[in-house]
């Protein structure tokens, strides 16, 4: 009997929760448009998320999702309609070549009556966008064009984009994958992960970590406090952290790396024109191909470079300067106190 009562209590709590989940996955409103004339998307909302997805079709569609803010109660469409009409302006329309989806409050709203309004927008892939939300996340996928997007606190998720991308979040994390062109992404505190991207890439976080995988082009990666890790990078990489370590593998690029506190480890398959490393407190460890030519300029607490065959220059315990195998890639390494180690492979 006790088990039956317990099961009944669990179900009584679970069913409303499932209903709320079901309602949150169901659009409150859907509007469809002919997408052939649409070249731009502009979307704004105060607290909800924004999603823009491209496709090969000619139709455009906007789905509106509404949920209560600050409590778990489930409300009917009639209640939502009443709260929207009293407290919000919703503008969804096409003007010229622009699809517009904007949710704005009419004034100060009692938190008990506030709503989270999200837009999911489906459009032909060749469009540009300008998006802003005060607190929700932003997702962009399968689009080509110019995209400017920002959120005050949510995360950014970008996949399959090409063109000029400029995204900012005040505190959320950033994920970008399978994208190319000019990529400029910033967060004030979250982490950044970039995978399989190509072009001019600028990634910056004020406190989180950076993870770089299979990138090609001119790449800048900066963090004020977190670590930086990377694998399979070609082109040019400029990486800086004020407090964390830097660990890079399978590099076929030029490298400029610096850290104010941690160490730097970098392994090269094919070095580019230059390798420049500055470390204020930690050590520097490099893996370089032994049969390539280098211009070495190494200075640190202690230098561990093994046997240098076909070398012309100066070798001291804390300094090496000269050409190896006739010269080639410039390798400049400075550590304030830590060691400098080179593994010839």
C-alpha positions as CSV (number, residue, x, y, z in Angstrom):
1,X,0.0,0.0,0.0
2,X,2.8,2.4,0.9
3,X,4.5,1.6,-2.4
4,X,1.3,2.4,-4.3
5,X,0.9,5.7,-2.5
6,X,4.6,6.6,-3.2
7,X,4.2,5.7,-6.9
8,X,1.0,7.8,-7.1
9,X,2.9,10.8,-5.6
10,X,5.8,10.4,-8.0
11,X,3.5,10.2,-11.0
12,X,1.5,13.2,-9.8
13,X,4.8,15.2,-9.9
14,X,6.1,13.7,-13.1
15,X,3.1,14.1,-15.3
16,X,2.9,17.9,-15.0
17,X,6.6,18.1,-15.5
18,X,6.3,16.1,-18.7
19,X,3.4,18.3,-19.8
20,X,5.5,21.4,-19.3
21,X,8.4,19.8,-21.3
22,X,5.9,18.9,-24.1
23,X,4.5,22.4,-24.2
24,X,7.9,24.0,-24.2
25,X,8.8,22.0,-27.3
26,X,5.6,23.0,-29.1
27,X,5.6,26.4,-30.9
28,X,3.0,28.9,-29.7
29,X,2.9,30.5,-33.1
30,X,4.2,29.6,-36.6
31,X,4.4,32.0,-39.5
32,X,5.5,31.0,-43.1
33,X,6.7,33.1,-45.9
34,X,8.0,32.8,-49.5
35,X,11.7,32.9,-49.0
36,X,12.9,33.7,-52.5
37,X,13.2,37.5,-51.8
38,X,14.7,37.2,-48.3
39,X,18.3,38.2,-48.1
40,X,18.5,39.4,-44.5
41,X,17.2,38.3,-41.1
42,X,16.8,40.5,-38.1
43,X,15.8,39.0,-34.8
44,X,15.7,40.4,-31.3
45,X,14.3,39.2,-28.0
46,X,14.7,40.1,-24.3
47,X,15.3,36.8,-22.6
48,X,14.7,33.9,-25.0
49,X,17.0,32.1,-27.4
50,X,17.4,32.7,-31.1
51,X,18.0,29.9,-33.7
52,X,18.5,30.5,-37.4
53,X,18.8,27.5,-39.7
54,X,19.5,27.5,-43.5
55,X,18.2,25.1,-46.0
56,X,18.2,24.5,-49.8
57,X,14.5,25.2,-50.0
58,X,12.7,28.4,-51.0
59,X,10.4,28.7,-48.0
60,X,10.9,30.7,-44.8
61,X,9.4,29.9,-41.4
62,X,9.4,31.5,-38.0
63,X,8.4,29.5,-34.9
64,X,7.7,31.3,-31.7
65,X,8.2,29.6,-28.4
66,X,6.9,31.1,-25.1
67,X,7.4,29.9,-21.6
68,X,6.9,31.5,-18.2
69,X,9.9,33.2,-16.6
70,X,10.9,32.5,-13.0
71,X,8.4,29.7,-12.1
72,X,7.4,26.3,-13.2
73,X,3.7,26.7,-13.7
74,X,2.2,25.5,-17.0
75,X,-0.1,28.1,-18.6
76,X,-2.6,27.8,-21.5
77,X,-2.4,29.4,-24.9
78,X,-5.2,31.8,-23.8
79,X,-3.2,33.0,-20.8
80,X,-0.1,33.4,-23.0
81,X,-2.1,35.4,-25.5
82,X,-3.3,37.7,-22.7
83,X,0.1,38.2,-21.2
84,X,1.6,38.9,-24.6
85,X,-1.0,41.4,-25.6
86,X,-0.7,43.2,-22.3
87,X,3.1,43.3,-21.9
88,X,4.8,42.6,-25.2
89,X,5.0,43.7,-28.8
90,X,5.7,40.9,-31.3
91,X,6.6,41.8,-34.8
92,X,7.1,39.0,-37.4
93,X,7.0,40.2,-41.0
94,X,8.9,40.5,-44.3
95,X,9.7,44.0,-45.6
96,X,11.5,44.1,-48.9
97,X,14.4,41.6,-48.6
98,X,14.3,41.5,-44.8
99,X,12.6,38.9,-42.5
100,X,12.0,40.5,-39.1
101,X,11.3,38.7,-35.8
102,X,11.3,41.0,-32.8
103,X,9.9,40.6,-29.3
104,X,10.0,43.6,-27.0
105,X,8.4,44.5,-23.7
106,X,6.0,47.5,-23.5
107,X,7.5,48.7,-20.2
108,X,8.4,47.4,-16.8
109,X,6.8,44.0,-16.2
110,X,6.0,42.3,-13.0
111,X,8.3,39.3,-12.9
112,X,5.4,37.0,-12.2
113,X,3.9,38.0,-15.6
114,X,7.2,38.0,-17.5
115,X,7.7,35.6,-20.4
116,X,10.7,34.1,-22.2
117,X,10.1,34.4,-25.9
118,X,12.3,32.5,-28.3
119,X,12.4,32.4,-32.1
120,X,13.4,29.5,-34.4
121,X,13.9,30.8,-37.9
122,X,14.2,28.6,-41.0
123,X,15.4,30.3,-44.2
124,X,17.2,29.7,-47.5
125,X,20.9,29.3,-46.8
126,X,22.1,32.4,-48.7
127,X,21.2,35.1,-46.2
128,X,22.8,37.5,-43.8
129,X,21.6,38.1,-40.2
130,X,21.7,40.5,-37.3
131,X,20.6,38.9,-34.0
132,X,20.5,40.0,-30.4
133,X,19.1,38.6,-27.2
134,X,19.5,39.9,-23.6
135,X,20.0,36.5,-22.0
136,X,19.3,33.5,-24.1
137,X,21.5,31.4,-26.4
138,X,22.1,31.9,-30.1
139,X,22.4,29.1,-32.7
140,X,23.3,29.5,-36.3
141,X,23.7,26.7,-38.8
142,X,24.1,26.1,-42.6
143,X,24.2,29.7,-43.7
144,X,26.3,31.8,-46.0
145,X,26.5,35.6,-45.7
146,X,27.4,38.2,-43.1
147,X,26.3,37.5,-39.6
148,X,26.4,39.8,-36.6
149,X,25.0,38.3,-33.3
150,X,25.3,39.0,-29.6
151,X,23.8,37.9,-26.3
152,X,24.3,39.3,-22.8
153,X,24.6,36.0,-21.1
154,X,23.8,32.9,-23.2
155,X,26.0,30.7,-25.3
156,X,26.8,30.8,-29.0
157,X,26.7,27.7,-31.2
158,X,27.8,28.1,-34.8
159,X,28.0,25.3,-37.3
160,X,28.3,25.2,-41.1
161,X,28.6,28.9,-41.7
162,X,30.6,30.8,-44.4
163,X,31.1,34.5,-44.8
164,X,31.8,37.2,-42.2
165,X,30.9,36.2,-38.7
166,X,30.9,38.5,-35.7
167,X,29.6,37.1,-32.4
168,X,29.8,38.2,-28.8
169,X,28.5,36.9,-25.4
170,X,29.0,38.6,-22.1
171,X,29.4,35.3,-20.2
172,X,28.4,32.2,-22.1
173,X,30.6,29.6,-23.9
174,X,31.2,29.5,-27.7
175,X,31.3,26.5,-30.0
176,X,32.1,27.0,-33.7
177,X,32.6,24.1,-36.2
178,X,32.8,23.5,-40.0
179,X,32.8,27.2,-40.8
180,X,34.9,29.4,-43.1
181,X,35.6,33.0,-43.9
182,X,36.2,35.8,-41.4
183,X,35.3,34.5,-37.9
184,X,35.4,37.0,-35.0
185,X,34.0,35.5,-31.7
186,X,34.4,36.9,-28.2
187,X,33.1,36.0,-24.7
188,X,33.7,37.8,-21.4
189,X,34.0,34.7,-19.3
190,X,33.1,31.4,-21.0
191,X,35.2,28.9,-22.9
192,X,35.7,28.6,-26.7
193,X,35.9,25.5,-28.8
194,X,36.7,25.8,-32.6
195,X,36.7,22.7,-34.8
196,X,37.3,22.3,-38.5
197,X,37.3,26.0,-39.5
198,X,39.1,27.8,-42.3
199,X,39.9,31.5,-42.8
200,X,40.8,34.5,-40.7
201,X,39.8,33.4,-37.2
202,X,39.9,35.6,-34.1
203,X,38.8,34.0,-30.8
204,X,38.9,35.8,-27.5
205,X,37.8,35.1,-23.9
206,X,38.4,37.1,-20.8
207,X,38.6,34.1,-18.5
208,X,37.7,30.7,-20.1
209,X,39.8,28.1,-21.9
210,X,40.4,27.7,-25.6
211,X,40.3,24.5,-27.5
212,X,41.4,24.5,-31.2
213,X,41.0,21.4,-33.5
214,X,41.7,21.2,-37.2
215,X,41.9,24.8,-38.0
216,X,43.5,26.4,-41.1
217,X,44.3,30.0,-41.9
218,X,45.3,33.1,-39.9
219,X,44.3,32.3,-36.4
220,X,44.3,34.4,-33.2
221,X,43.4,32.8,-29.9
222,X,43.5,34.8,-26.7
223,X,42.4,34.3,-23.1
224,X,43.0,36.4,-20.0
225,X,43.1,33.5,-17.6
226,X,42.4,30.1,-19.1
227,X,44.5,27.5,-20.9
228,X,44.9,27.0,-24.6
229,X,45.0,23.6,-26.3
230,X,45.3,22.9,-30.0
231,X,45.7,20.1,-32.5
232,X,46.1,19.9,-36.3
233,X,46.6,23.5,-37.1
234,X,48.0,25.0,-40.4
235,X,48.7,28.5,-41.5
236,X,49.6,31.0,-38.8
237,X,48.6,30.8,-35.1
238,X,48.9,33.6,-32.6
239,X,48.0,32.5,-29.1
240,X,48.2,34.3,-25.8
241,X,47.1,33.6,-22.2
242,X,47.7,35.8,-19.2
243,X,47.5,32.9,-16.7
244,X,47.1,29.4,-18.2
245,X,49.3,27.0,-20.1
246,X,49.5,26.4,-23.8
247,X,49.7,22.9,-25.3
248,X,49.7,22.5,-29.1
249,X,50.2,19.3,-31.2
250,X,50.4,18.4,-34.9
251,X,51.3,21.9,-36.0
252,X,51.9,22.7,-39.6
253,X,52.0,26.5,-39.1
254,X,53.9,29.5,-38.0
255,X,53.5,30.1,-34.3
256,X,53.6,33.1,-31.9
257,X,52.7,31.9,-28.4
258,X,53.0,33.6,-25.1
259,X,51.9,33.1,-21.5
260,X,52.4,35.1,-18.3
261,X,52.2,32.2,-15.9
262,X,52.0,28.7,-17.4
263,X,54.2,26.8,-19.7
264,X,54.2,26.2,-23.5
265,X,54.4,22.8,-25.2
266,X,54.4,22.8,-29.0
267,X,54.9,19.9,-31.4
268,X,55.4,20.5,-35.1
269,X,55.1,18.3,-38.1
270,X,55.9,21.1,-40.6
271,X,57.0,24.4,-39.1
272,X,56.1,27.6,-40.9
273,X,58.2,30.7,-41.4
274,X,58.6,31.4,-37.7
275,X,58.2,30.0,-34.2
276,X,58.1,32.6,-31.4
277,X,57.5,31.7,-27.8
278,X,57.6,33.9,-24.7
279,X,57.1,32.5,-21.2
280,X,57.2,34.7,-18.1
281,X,57.2,32.0,-15.4
282,X,57.0,28.4,-16.8
283,X,59.1,26.3,-19.2
284,X,59.0,25.9,-23.0
285,X,59.1,22.5,-24.7
286,X,59.2,22.1,-28.5
287,X,59.2,19.0,-30.8
288,X,60.8,19.8,-34.2
289,X,61.6,17.7,-37.2
290,X,65.3,16.9,-37.0
291,X,66.1,17.1,-40.8
292,X,64.7,20.6,-41.3
293,X,66.7,23.9,-41.3
294,X,66.3,26.3,-38.4
295,X,67.7,29.7,-37.2
296,X,67.8,29.1,-33.5
297,X,67.6,31.9,-30.9
298,X,67.0,30.3,-27.5
299,X,67.3,31.9,-24.1
300,X,66.2,30.6,-20.7
301,X,67.1,29.3,-17.3
302,X,68.6,26.2,-18.9
303,X,68.6,24.9,-22.5
304,X,68.1,21.2,-23.2
305,X,68.5,20.7,-27.0
306,X,70.4,17.5,-27.2
307,X,73.1,17.0,-29.8
308,X,73.1,19.6,-32.6
309,X,74.6,18.2,-35.7
310,X,75.4,20.5,-38.7
311,X,75.1,23.5,-36.4
312,X,76.9,26.8,-36.7
313,X,76.7,29.2,-33.8
314,X,76.9,29.6,-30.0
315,X,75.9,26.9,-27.5
316,X,75.8,27.8,-23.8
317,X,73.9,26.3,-20.9
318,X,71.3,29.1,-21.0
319,X,71.6,30.3,-24.6
320,X,71.8,28.9,-28.1
321,X,72.0,31.1,-31.2
322,X,72.9,30.0,-34.7
323,X,71.8,28.1,-37.8
324,X,71.0,24.4,-38.0
325,X,71.1,22.4,-41.2
326,X,71.9,25.6,-43.2
327,X,69.1,27.7,-41.6
328,X,65.4,28.0,-42.3
329,X,62.5,28.6,-39.9
330,X,63.2,31.2,-37.3
331,X,62.8,29.8,-33.8
332,X,62.8,32.4,-31.1
333,X,62.2,31.3,-27.5
334,X,62.4,33.2,-24.3
335,X,61.7,32.1,-20.7
336,X,62.3,34.3,-17.7
337,X,63.2,31.5,-15.3
338,X,62.1,28.2,-16.7
339,X,63.9,25.8,-19.0
340,X,63.8,25.5,-22.8
341,X,63.7,21.9,-24.2
342,X,63.8,20.8,-27.8
343,X,63.0,17.2,-28.9
344,X,64.3,16.5,-32.4
345,X,62.0,13.9,-34.2
